[in-house]
């Protein structure tokens, strides 16, 4: 009897903690991939498309592709310096890796090498 009363409280709490951990893992992994993609594209003689491809490659190795909605890399201005910005739009389902998702967006920035 006591087991049932306690498990009604403990099991949902445990599952909620697992879901939060999964969300943080996915978000941090996608953020790191966007940052790495921006740094990759910022190297001299590379284009933003190279950073976009690198970001997709890194995400593909760690997160399900169904969670990623779009990856966009573009040249931008960072405090007066030429730079690269990689934006990843993704979603995270509320129940494990299934169901409708909570949308989130992460960005990675890097100052572009100019060779001067």
Long-range contacts (C-beta under 8 A, 24 or more apart in sequence): 19-94, 19-95, 19-96, 22-92, 22-96, 22-97, 23-92, 23-102, 26-63, 26-67, 26-90, 26-92, 27-92, 27-104, 27-106, 29-59, 29-62, 29-63, 30-59, 30-63, 30-68, 30-88, 30-90, 30-106, 31-106, 31-108, 32-58, 33-58, 33-59, 33-62, 33-88, 33-108, 34-71, 34-86, 34-87, 34-88, 34-106, 34-107, 34-108, 35-86, 35-108, 35-109, 35-110, 36-108, 37-71, 37-73, 37-86, 37-108, 38-73, 38-83, 38-84, 38-85, 38-86, 38-108, 38-109, 38-110, 39-108, 39-110, 41-73, 41-84, 41-86, 41-110, 41-112, 42-83, 42-84, 42-110, 42-111, 42-112, 42-113, 43-113, 44-113, 44-114, 44-115, 48-73, 48-74, 48-75, 48-84, 48-86, 49-73, 51-84, 51-86, 52-86, 55-86, 55-88, 55-108, 59-88, 63-90, 64-97, 67-91, 67-92, 67-93, 67-97, 67-101, 69-103, 75-112, 76-109, 78-109, 78-111, 81-111, 81-112, 82-111, 82-112, 82-114, 83-109, 83-110, 83-111, 83-112, 84-109, 84-110, 84-112, 85-109
